[in-house]
Amino acid sequence: MTMTGPKAVNCIAVSGPSGTVASADVDGCIRLYDLRSSEGGSVKATLSSHRLACAAVAWSPASPYQLISGSHDSAPHNLK
């Protein structure tokens, strides 16, 4: 599978139960991909709350639909 999106990604996280991949991208965005979709590699949503490069993303072990991200702008975001 080939995923569309930026060429430089700092981190990826996979949520097993939801089949969603989140990528922390150098442009400050978090991109979500649905692996269950027939278009699996295409971006399903782009979250752009960081001002600088997004360094990390992680799914909550308590909820497969809760994501946290960290960025070089020092602003953590808890995304539901």
All heavy atoms as an XYZ file, in Angstrom:
566
protein
N       0.839     -1.165      0.000
C       0.000      0.000      0.000
C       0.891      1.237      0.000
O       1.869      1.311      0.725
C      -0.880      0.006      1.246
C      -1.614      1.299      1.429
S      -2.497      1.493      2.997
C      -3.316     -0.035      3.179
N       0.564      2.205     -0.815
C       1.261      3.479     -0.844
C       0.367      4.532     -0.209
O      -0.791      4.670     -0.569
C       1.590      3.895     -2.297
O       2.396      2.879     -2.878
C       2.323      5.207     -2.320
N       0.929      5.262      0.745
C       0.154      6.300      1.408
C       0.477      7.647      0.794
O       1.638      7.955      0.545
C       0.457      6.300      2.906
C       0.015      5.012      3.577
S       0.494      4.879      5.295
C      -0.548      6.100      6.034
N      -0.574      8.424      0.535
C      -0.359      9.771      0.020
C      -0.110     10.701      1.194
O      -0.421     10.383      2.321
C      -1.587     10.257     -0.760
O      -2.717     10.292      0.130
C      -1.896      9.352     -1.934
N       0.458     11.850      0.939
C       0.734     12.812      2.008
C       2.131     13.366      1.826
O       2.760     13.191      0.783
N       2.655     14.031      2.848
C       3.974     14.653      2.724
C       5.073     13.596      2.616
O       4.890     12.452      3.023
C       4.104     15.458      4.016
C       3.224     14.764      4.979
C       2.084     14.219      4.176
N       6.207     13.998      2.103
C       7.315     13.067      1.927
C       8.093     12.843      3.228
O       8.763     11.850      3.369
C       8.251     13.573      0.842
C       7.589     13.584     -0.517
C       8.592     13.878     -1.600
C       7.950     14.050     -2.933
N       7.406     12.901     -3.541
N       7.984     13.782      4.174
C       8.692     13.649      5.450
C       7.695     13.528      6.590
O       6.861     14.400      6.787
C       9.601     14.845      5.667
N       7.807     12.427      7.329
C       6.915     12.138      8.449
C       7.789     11.848      9.663
O       8.762     11.105      9.565
C       6.018     10.921      8.127
C       5.221     10.489      9.331
C       5.105     11.230      6.958
N       7.466     12.442     10.804
C       8.254     12.232     12.014
C       7.836     10.993     12.802
O       8.655     10.389     13.476
C       8.167     13.458     12.930
C       8.950     14.621     12.370
O       9.989     14.437     11.772
N       8.446     15.824     12.553
N       6.557     10.631     12.750
C       6.064      9.540     13.580
C       4.756      9.017     12.997
O       4.004      9.779     12.389
C       5.825     10.076     14.998
S       5.222      8.873     16.186
N       4.496      7.724     13.160
C       3.182      7.186     12.825
C       2.688      6.349     13.997
O       3.481      5.812     14.770
C       3.164      6.340     11.536
C       4.077      5.132     11.660
C       3.516      7.165     10.328
C       3.881      4.122     10.554
N       1.367      6.277     14.133
C       0.749      5.459     15.173
C      -0.460      4.769     14.562
O      -1.218      5.384     13.815
C       0.327      6.325     16.354
N      -0.624      3.498     14.889
C      -1.732      2.712     14.352
C      -2.691      2.354     15.478
O      -2.271      1.852     16.518
C      -1.219      1.414     13.683
C      -2.370      0.602     13.137
C      -0.210      1.729     12.600
N      -3.962      2.625     15.263
C      -4.999      2.201     16.195
C      -5.582      0.905     15.666
O      -6.318      0.903     14.674
C      -6.088      3.270     16.306
O      -7.162      2.779     17.081
N      -5.241     -0.205     16.297
C      -5.711     -1.510     15.846
C      -7.220     -1.633     15.756
O      -7.753     -2.027     14.719
N      -7.958     -1.278     16.826
C      -9.411     -1.450     16.788
C     -10.115     -0.617     15.715
O     -11.068     -1.074     15.107
C      -9.861     -1.009     18.182
C      -8.665     -1.165     19.047
C      -7.490     -0.882     18.149
N      -9.638      0.596     15.480
C     -10.328      1.452     14.509
C      -9.745      1.342     13.106
O     -10.338      1.811     12.145
C     -10.280      2.920     14.959
O      -8.975      3.445     14.825
N      -8.548      0.752     12.969
C      -7.925      0.645     11.658
C      -7.441      1.971     11.119
O      -7.274      2.136      9.915
N      -7.176      2.921     12.000
C      -6.756      4.250     11.578
C      -5.271      4.452     11.850
O      -4.772      4.092     12.919
C      -7.559      5.337     12.317
O      -8.946      5.120     12.077
C      -7.194      6.729     11.844
N      -4.577      5.022     10.874
C      -3.172      5.390     11.036
C      -3.106      6.905     11.146
O      -3.735      7.620     10.356
C      -2.322      4.927      9.823
C      -0.912      5.464      9.908
C      -2.314      3.415      9.738
N      -2.354      7.400     12.124
C      -2.118      8.834     12.276
C      -0.650      9.094     11.980
O       0.223      8.351     12.437
C      -2.462      9.289     13.689
N      -0.378     10.144     11.217
C       1.012     10.519     10.952
C       1.273     11.917     11.495
O       0.435     12.810     11.374
C       1.324     10.463      9.455
O       0.597     11.440      8.740
N       2.441     12.084     12.130
C       2.904     13.381     12.620
C       3.841     13.927     11.559
O       4.918     13.375     11.334
C       3.629     13.223     13.956
N       3.436     14.996     10.917
C       4.150     15.468      9.732
C       4.964     16.731      9.990
O       4.655     17.516     10.885
C       3.152     15.710      8.603
C       2.376     14.447      8.244
O       2.877     13.338      8.518
O       1.276     14.571      7.703
N       6.006     16.923      9.188
C       6.901     18.052      9.361
C       6.229     19.399      9.080
O       6.721     20.432      9.505
C       8.181     17.905      8.502
C       8.993     16.704      8.956
C       7.849     17.828      7.032
N       5.102     19.381      8.393
C       4.401     20.638      8.109
C       3.473     21.062      9.252
O       2.733     22.025      9.137
C       3.618     20.552      6.798
C       2.532     19.493      6.810
O       2.349     18.812      7.840
O       1.867     19.340      5.769
N       3.521     20.338     10.395
C       2.698     20.681     11.552
C       1.337     20.027     11.551
O       0.559     20.195     12.487
N       1.034     19.263     10.520
C      -0.275     18.616     10.418
C      -0.216     17.173     10.917
O       0.836     16.546     10.911
C      -0.751     18.602      8.970
S      -1.152     20.230      8.332
N      -1.377     16.692     11.332
C      -1.578     15.279     11.622
C      -2.529     14.786     10.545
O      -3.585     15.392     10.314
C      -2.201     15.081     13.013
C      -1.263     15.625     14.076
C      -2.514     13.606     13.245
C      -1.930     15.815     15.406
N      -2.151     13.725      9.869
C      -3.008     13.173      8.821
C      -3.512     11.806      9.258
O      -2.762     11.030      9.850
C      -2.259     13.111      7.508
C      -2.034     14.508      6.941
C      -1.321     14.504      5.612
N      -1.286     15.837      5.043
C      -0.418     16.795      5.402
N       0.481     16.554      6.336
N      -0.462     17.990      4.826
N      -4.784     11.550      8.976
C      -5.414     10.286      9.344
C      -5.729      9.485      8.091
O      -6.246     10.032      7.110
C      -6.702     10.548     10.133
C      -6.538     11.357     11.420
C      -7.900     11.582     12.059
C      -5.600     10.672     12.389
N      -5.420      8.198      8.140
C      -5.646      7.270      7.040
C      -6.480      6.114      7.573
O      -6.204      5.609      8.661
C      -4.326      6.718      6.509
C      -3.317      7.764      6.091
C      -2.479      8.367      7.016
C      -3.195      8.136      4.763
C      -1.542      9.316      6.635
C      -2.258      9.082      4.366
C      -1.444      9.671      5.308
O      -0.523     10.609      4.933
N      -7.476      5.664      6.818
C      -8.302      4.529      7.222
C      -7.859      3.301      6.440
O      -8.102      3.200      5.233
C      -9.775      4.829      6.955
C     -10.706      3.728      7.434
O     -10.214      2.675      7.911
O     -11.923      3.911      7.341
N      -7.191      2.376      7.119
C      -6.661      1.188      6.447
C      -7.747      0.228      5.998
O      -7.521     -0.622      5.154
C      -5.681      0.463      7.371
C      -4.431      1.242      7.747
C      -3.542      0.385      8.627
C      -3.677      1.700      6.522
N      -8.943      0.351      6.563
C     -10.048     -0.543      6.189
C     -10.687     -0.126      4.870
O     -11.377     -0.894      4.231
C     -11.104     -0.551      7.283
C     -10.577     -1.042      8.619
C     -11.563     -0.814      9.714
N     -11.826      0.617      9.814
C     -12.751      1.177     10.556
N     -13.534      0.424     11.288
N     -12.915      2.481     10.594
N     -10.440      1.093      4.446
C     -11.037      1.637      3.231
C     -10.397      0.998      1.992
O      -9.227      0.619      2.000
C     -10.818      3.154      3.208
O     -10.982      3.674      1.930
N     -11.149      0.934      0.917
C     -10.592      0.438     -0.342
C      -9.540      1.401     -0.888
O      -8.715      1.040     -1.702
C     -11.699      0.231     -1.370
O     -12.355      1.453     -1.634
N      -9.576      2.646     -0.428
C      -8.577      3.656     -0.817
C      -7.543      3.804      0.286
O      -6.983      4.887      0.469
C      -9.267      5.004     -1.030
C     -10.455      4.998     -1.939
C     -11.336      6.229     -1.703
O     -10.991      7.078     -0.888
O     -12.359      6.306     -2.363
N      -7.250      2.745      1.029
C      -6.443      2.748      2.240
C      -5.328      3.755      2.367
O      -5.084      4.248      3.437
N      -4.636      4.082      1.293
C      -3.496      4.973      1.394
C      -3.814      6.441      1.264
O      -2.933      7.274      1.372
N      -5.070      6.792      1.071
C      -5.384      8.206      0.884
C      -5.748      8.867      2.213
O      -6.261      8.232      3.129
C      -6.516      8.384     -0.127
O      -7.696      7.787      0.342
N      -5.464     10.145      2.304
C      -5.720     10.918      3.514
C      -7.225     11.069      3.720
O      -7.944     11.498      2.819
C      -5.058     12.313      3.424
C      -5.392     13.153      4.646
C      -3.561     12.185      3.253
N      -7.708     10.706      4.902
C      -9.133     10.829      5.233
C      -9.423     12.130      5.962
O     -10.517     12.669      5.875
C      -9.587      9.651      6.100
C      -9.424      8.321      5.414
C     -10.232      8.260      4.142
C      -9.989      6.958      3.428
N     -10.498      6.948      2.092
N      -8.435     12.637      6.727
C      -8.606     13.901      7.448
C      -7.238     14.502      7.711
O      -6.248     13.779      7.879
C      -9.334     13.680      8.757
N      -7.188     15.823      7.739
C      -5.967     16.540      8.079
C      -6.278     17.474      9.242
O      -7.205     18.281      9.160
C      -5.448     17.358      6.877
O      -5.183     16.461      5.800
C      -4.178     18.110      7.227
N      -5.517     17.330     10.320
C      -5.685     18.169     11.506
C      -4.506     19.133     11.550
O      -3.353     18.706     11.519
C      -5.719     17.295     12.761
C      -6.667     16.099     12.704
C      -6.472     15.208     13.915
C      -8.096     16.570     12.601
N      -4.787     20.409     11.618
C      -3.703     21.391     11.516
C      -3.723     22.371     12.689
O      -3.913     23.554     12.506
C      -3.804     22.144     10.192
O      -5.077     22.746     10.069
N      -3.488     21.858     13.881
C      -3.525     22.725     15.051
C      -2.140     23.160     15.525
O      -2.027     24.059     16.349
C      -4.274     22.031     16.190
O      -3.660     20.800     16.482
N      -1.086     22.550     15.011
C       0.269     22.927     15.418
C       0.847     23.991     14.490
O       0.563     24.013     13.297
C       1.188     21.701     15.420
C       0.885     20.729     16.511
N       1.072     21.012     17.839
C       0.396     19.463     16.471
C       0.728     19.957     18.571
N       0.305     19.005     17.759
N       1.685     24.857     15.077
C       2.323     25.915     14.285
C       3.658     25.466     13.691
O       4.110     25.998     12.691
C       2.531     27.153     15.149
C       1.238     27.814     15.599
C       1.464     29.103     16.375
N       2.528     29.034     17.373
C       2.386     28.587     18.621
N       1.223     28.149     19.031
N       3.407     28.570     19.447
N       4.315     24.503     14.349
C       5.599     23.991     13.883
C       5.478     22.488     13.637
O       4.416     21.908     13.831
C       6.692     24.281     14.920
C       6.969     25.763     15.207
C       7.979     25.904     16.330
C       7.446     26.480     13.960
N       6.562     21.868     13.240
C       6.549     20.440     12.903
C       5.966     19.604     14.029
O       6.289     19.798     15.195
C       7.962     19.963     12.592
N       5.117     18.682     13.672
C       4.533     17.739     14.621
C       5.550     16.619     14.817
O       6.000     16.009     13.849
C       3.210     17.217     14.084
S       2.298     16.252     15.285
N       5.944     16.375     16.073
C       7.014     15.422     16.349
C       6.521     14.022     16.695
O       7.207     13.042     16.425
C       7.876     15.950     17.497
N       5.332     13.927     17.306
C       4.879     12.619     17.769
C       3.359     12.541     17.832
O       2.689     13.552     18.048
C       5.452     12.331     19.149
N       2.843     11.343     17.625
C       1.423     11.050     17.815
C       1.317      9.704     18.512
O       2.171      8.842     18.338
C       0.615     11.004     16.493
C       0.451     12.366     15.889
C       1.232     10.050     15.493
N       0.267      9.533     19.315
C       0.029      8.258     19.984
C      -1.459      8.109     20.249
O      -2.136      9.080     20.596
C       0.796      8.189     21.300
N      -1.958      6.899     20.062
C      -3.354      6.594     20.369
C      -3.454      6.232     21.841
O      -2.567      5.595     22.401
C      -3.845      5.429     19.514
C      -3.938      5.769     18.064
C      -3.040      5.447     17.092
C      -4.967      6.514     17.416
N      -3.446      5.940     15.892
C      -4.639      6.602     16.059
C      -6.143      7.119     17.864
C      -5.433      7.261     15.141
C      -6.936      7.781     16.943
C      -6.584      7.850     15.592
N      -4.553      6.606     22.465
C      -4.802      6.272     23.856
C      -5.036      4.768     23.988
O      -5.785      4.190     23.203
C      -6.037      7.024     24.355
O      -6.478      6.489     25.585
N      -4.430      4.129     24.995
C      -4.720      2.712     25.212
C      -6.142      2.499     25.740
O      -6.690      1.412     25.632
C      -3.674      2.277     26.238
C      -3.153      3.531     26.844
C      -3.398      4.641     25.880
N      -6.751      3.551     26.276
C      -8.107      3.449     26.826
C      -9.199      3.641     25.776
O     -10.304      3.152     25.931
C      -8.298      4.463     27.944
N      -8.879      4.369     24.698
C      -9.877      4.649     23.666
C      -9.225      4.643     22.291
O      -8.307      5.430     22.044
C     -10.529      6.013     23.902
O     -11.341      6.356     22.803
N      -9.679      3.797     21.378
C      -9.075      3.727     20.051
C      -9.370      4.947     19.183
O      -8.885      5.057     18.079
C      -9.690      2.468     19.442
C     -10.991      2.311     20.152
C     -10.767      2.837     21.541
N     -10.160      5.882     19.696
C     -10.506      7.081     18.923
C      -9.943      8.350     19.548
O     -10.280      9.441     19.129
C     -12.026      7.186     18.784
C     -12.601      5.974     18.088
C     -13.186      4.952     18.813
C     -12.487      5.830     16.708
C     -13.678      3.816     18.177
C     -12.970      4.699     16.069
C     -13.568      3.702     16.802
O     -14.037      2.579     16.174
N      -9.068      8.218     20.554
C      -8.464      9.378     21.200
C      -6.982      9.405     20.866
O      -6.272      8.422     21.042
C      -8.669      9.325     22.705
C      -8.194     10.568     23.405
C      -8.558     10.555     24.889
O      -9.053      9.566     25.403
N      -8.315     11.645     25.554
N      -6.519     10.571     20.408
C      -5.155     10.739     19.911
C      -4.510     11.918     20.612
O      -5.167     12.932     20.851
C      -5.219     10.992     18.401
C      -3.948     11.190     17.610
C      -3.172      9.875     17.533
C      -4.278     11.656     16.199
N      -3.224     11.796     20.944
C      -2.487     12.928     21.487
C      -1.304     13.192     20.563
O      -0.760     12.268     19.955
C      -2.027     12.680     22.941
C      -1.484     13.969     23.545
C      -1.003     11.572     23.017
C      -1.361     13.952     25.042
N      -0.944     14.468     20.453
C       0.185     14.830     19.595
C       1.083     15.810     20.323
O       0.659     16.520     21.221
C      -0.319     15.466     18.296
O      -0.966     16.697     18.567
N       2.346     15.817     19.917
C       3.319     16.767     20.437
C       4.049     17.408     19.276
O       4.234     16.796     18.226
N       4.441     18.661     19.487
C       5.041     19.420     18.398
C       6.229     20.222     18.899
O       6.395     20.433     20.099
C       3.981     20.365     17.813
O       4.560     21.304     16.946
N       7.015     20.716     17.965
C       8.135     21.594     18.299
C       7.653     22.965     18.757
O       8.454     23.779     19.193
C       9.088     21.709     17.108
C       9.788     20.420     16.823
N      10.835     19.955     17.578
C       9.549     19.464     15.899
C      11.235     18.784     17.125
N      10.462     18.456     16.110
N       6.339     23.229     18.687
C       5.794     24.480     19.223
C       5.456     24.347     20.711
O       4.923     25.266     21.317
C       4.569     24.949     18.430
C       3.401     23.980     18.476
O       3.421     23.027     19.272
O       2.454     24.178     17.700
N       5.803     23.193     21.312
C       5.622     22.910     22.738
C       4.163     22.896     23.185
O       3.862     23.088     24.352
C       6.390     23.923     23.592
O       7.758     23.868     23.290
N       3.244     22.679     22.281
C       1.830     22.648     22.613
C       1.287     21.241     22.412
O       1.073     20.820     21.283
C       1.067     23.637     21.743
N       1.052     20.475     23.506
C       0.451     19.157     23.340
C      -1.037     19.301     23.017
O      -1.686     20.235     23.497
C       0.643     18.493     24.702
C       0.713     19.634     25.659
C       1.322     20.778     24.899
N      -1.556     18.423     22.211
C      -2.977     18.463     21.855
C      -3.578     17.084     22.096
O      -3.033     16.079     21.664
C      -3.173     18.846     20.379
C      -2.823     20.269     20.106
N      -3.676     21.301     20.364
C      -1.709     20.828     19.602
C      -3.102     22.440     20.016
N      -1.891     22.175     19.557
N      -4.699     17.078     22.797
C      -5.449     15.860     23.046
C      -6.653     15.901     22.117
O      -7.521     16.741     22.273
C      -5.883     15.799     24.512
C      -6.557     14.504     24.861
O      -6.789     13.655     24.013
N      -6.890     14.353     26.119
N      -6.676     15.036     21.118
C      -7.687     15.088     20.073
C      -8.669     13.941     20.242
O      -8.278     12.789     20.367
C      -7.011     14.998     18.703
C      -5.865     15.982     18.499
C      -5.048     15.595     17.297
C      -6.404     17.387     18.360
N      -9.948     14.262     20.255
C     -10.985     13.226     20.360
C     -11.842     13.255     19.127
O     -12.079     14.247     18.534
C     -11.854     13.453     21.587
C     -11.107     13.228     22.870
C     -12.038     13.401     24.037
C     -11.289     13.231     25.332
N     -12.123     13.367     26.492
